[in-house]
């Protein structure tokens, strides 16, 4: 008999004192699973990131289980209370506002502590925005890396992106509509003009997918009066780009350096966008070329002096 047959379903052998990690819909309520609904009906307590949001979900399915708030601002103090409940034999369901708990949402502290305390943790799988976007993106899915939210401060964000520039896996980000333009501009600067997939409001009425290079996405989004909704952004890996050979632009770079009007960093940024390649890689090559030019120039001056 297969291991995933109903007789092996943990809910068929419901055990008290268990922490259930339950995925919930990211938009369309019909994406809830039967196991999630059954879990909500059986547990003594539901720990929710946003009780108002979860109340609407439970009301839609006529479930009246007890709710408590468990979010990033009370995570530390609430963890102890929930653990006490679990140790006394109560079962608890952990949910985020939408999607799978702990994926850029609170819950890590509770789950980690529960495991250390030998409390059984059971996942109830379902929707995840990252995987939902990945499945419809058309980007390679054999290797991908979930990044989540980037730092809100520009300097920190640029530092973070610099650490990701050489990864050849598809990169998955969550972002807010308020920052998406700035984030795409930062990515264009650091990654070059890579191909990306912008997904918004997945499973909801105004679901949207935009596909194109960073420059194309920016042109489209900057023309909009407002950008709304939850955003998942997928970026192609470093290896998925047009072939590039520095020798093809060597004469252009050499001419710019000899004119002396553009610094190495600024030149690397400009060429990164036009060539669609890493700014860091270009910076190193331009710096090497600049050093070579200076050595040749110094040598020529020495020859003239000797003469």
N, C-alpha and C positions, 0 to 999 in steps of 0.2 A: 504493500500500500504506500502511495507517495507520502513524503513527509509533510506536504502542504495540504493534505486532505483535511476535511472539516473536523475529524476526530482529534487532530493534533492542534486545533485552534486553541490558543490560550484562554479565549473567552468561554470555551466549552468547559473549561476546568478553572473557572474564575477563582483567583486566590486573593485573599485579603492581604493588606499590607504591601500592595504592589503600586509602583509608580508607572502610569501609562503615559507615553509621549505621543500625543495625538495630532496628526496633520489635519488641517481644516481648509476649506475652499479659499482661493485667492480672489474670488469674485462670484462666479456662478455657484449658488448654493447646491445645485444638483451634483456638484463634483464631490460631495461628502461621501464617504464610504459607509457600507453597512456596519463594518466593525467599529468605526468611529462612533456611530449613533448608539450601538449596543454598549460600548464602553461608557459613554456619557450617562446612560440609563442605570448602569450598575455601580459606578463609583460613588463613594460618599461625598467627594469633594472635587471641584474643578478649579484649578489654579490658572487664571487667565491673565494675559498681558493687558487686555482692555476689556473689563467686565461689561461695559456698555455694548461693545461690538459682539462679544460672545453671547450676551443675553438675546440679541436679535437672532443669532443662529439657532440657539436652543428653542426660542419661542416659535421659530418657523417649523421646527420638527416636534413641537409640543413636549419638550423635555424640561423638567423642573428641578434638576439637580442643583445643589448648593454651590455658589460661586464665591471665590475670593480673588483679590487682586494680587498678581505676581508680575512685577515689571522691574525695569532697570533701577528705579529709584527706591524700591523697597526690597530688592532681591536678597540682600544680605540678611535682614531681619526676618523676612518671610520664610526663608529657607529653613530656619530652625523650627518654626511653628509647623510647617508642612512635614518635616522629618519626624517630629513628635507624633503627628497624626498617623504617619506610616508605621512607626514603631509600635503604636498602640493597636494596629491591625486594620486601620482604615486604608482604603485604596483611593488614589488620587490621580486625576487626569491633568496633564500639563498641556496647555494650548497657547499659541501665540495669536496675534490679531488675525493673521492669515498665513496659510502655508505650513511648513514644517517647523516646529519649535527648535530653537538653538541655531537655526540658519540665519545669522544676522539678527537674532531675537534673543531675549532673556531665556535662561533655563540651564545653561552650562553649569553654573554653581550648584544648583539643586541636583541635577543628574549625577555630577561628579561626586558630590557628598553622599548621595544615596548609594552609589556603587561602593564607596569606601565603607559605608555602614552595613554592607551585605544585604541591602534591600533590592529586591528584584525590579529591574527596569524593563518594560516591554514597549517596543515601538509599534504604533498603529499607523502604518504608512499611508501616504496620500499625496496631495498636491505640493509641489515646490516650484516657485516661480523660476528658479534657475534652470531646473530640468525641463519645465514646460517651454521656456524660451529656447533652450538648446535643441529640443526635439523638432522645432519648426524653423530653426535659423538657417539651415542649409550649410552651416559651418562644420568642419570635421569634429566628430564627437568621440573619436577613439582616445583622445587625450584632451582633457580640459581642466582648467583650474578656477575654482570659485574664489573670488576676491572679496565680494560683498561691497560695502560702502567704503569709498576712499575718504581720507581725512578732509575735513571741511576747509581748513586753511590751505591757501594756494601753495605755500612753500613746502609744507609737509606732503601735500598731494604730489607735487613734482618729484620729491625725494622718493616717494613710494612707487611712482610710475617708472622712475629710473631703475629700480630694482627688478621690474618686470619686463624690461625692454627686450631682453634676449630670450625670453621664454617662447618655445615653439608650439605650445598648447593653446587652444582656444581659451580666452580669458573671459570670465563672467563677472559683471559688476552690477550692483544695485545702485540707483541714484535718484535723487529728488529732482522734480521738474525745475526747481529754483536754481540748481547748480549745474544742470546738464550741459548748458552752453559752455560754461567755464571749463568743465571737465573735458569736453570734446576738444576744446582749444588746447588744453594742456596735453592731451593725448596726441594731437596733431604735431605739437612741438617736440614731444619726446619720442614718439613711435614713428613719425613720418605719416604719410597719408595712407594708412592701412584701411582695409575693408572691414566694415563693422555692421552689426544688425541692432537696430534700436527697436525695442518692443515696449508697448505701453498699454496699460489697462487690459491685460490678458484675461480672457474668459468673460469679460464684461461687454457691455453694449458697444463701447467705442474702442474695442480692441484694434490695435494698429501695429504693423511691422514696417519699418523703413530699412532698406538695404542699400549700402553704398560706401564709398570711402568717407573718411572723416570730413573732408572738405565738402562733399555733397550733402552729408547729413547736416552740417552746420548751415549751409546755404538754405536748406529747406526749413530748418527749425528757427533760424533768425528771421524768416519771413512771417512767422506766426505771431499774432498778438499775445497769445498765452500758450503755455504748455502745461497740461494737467495730467494727473494720474501717476500711478506707480510705474517706474521705469526699470527695465532690465536691459543692460547693454552688453552685447557679446562682441569681442574684438578678435580678429584673426591672429594667429600666432606669428612669431617673427619670421618663420620660414615661408609663410604663405604670402609672397609678394613678388613683384616682377623682378626678373634677373637684373642685377646691378653690378657694374664694374667701374671702380673709381677711375681707371685709366680713361674712360669715356669722357670724363669731365675734368681731367687733370689740367688741360690747357686753360680751361675757363677759370679754374681755381687759382692757377698760377698767375694769370693775368690780374685777377682781383687782388691777390696778395701783393703783387708788385705795385699796383696802384696805391695801396696802403689806406684806402678809404673804409674798408670793412674789416673788423676784427675777426679772429678765428672762430669765436663762439657765435657771433652773429651770422657769419657765413655758413657755419654748420647748420644753424637753425633754418636759414633760407633754403639751402640745398636739401635739407631733410624733407621739407614740405614738397618741393618740386620733384624730387627723385623718389619720394615714398620710402625712404630708408631711415635707419636709426641715426638720430642726431649725435649720439655718443660715438658711434663708429666713424662718422664723418669727421667729427672733432679730432679724433686721434690721427686720422689720415691727413687732414689739413695741417695739423700741428707738425707732423713729420715732414710734410712738403715745405712748410714755412722754414723749418730748421735747415733743410737741404738748400733752399734758396739763399738763406743767410750765410751758410757756409761757403757756397759758391761765390757769393758777393764779396765776402771777406777775403777769399783766395784771390779774386781778381784785383782787389785793392792792394793786396800784398805784392802781386806781380807788377802793378803799375809803380809802386813805391820803389821796388828793386830796380826798375828800369830807369 
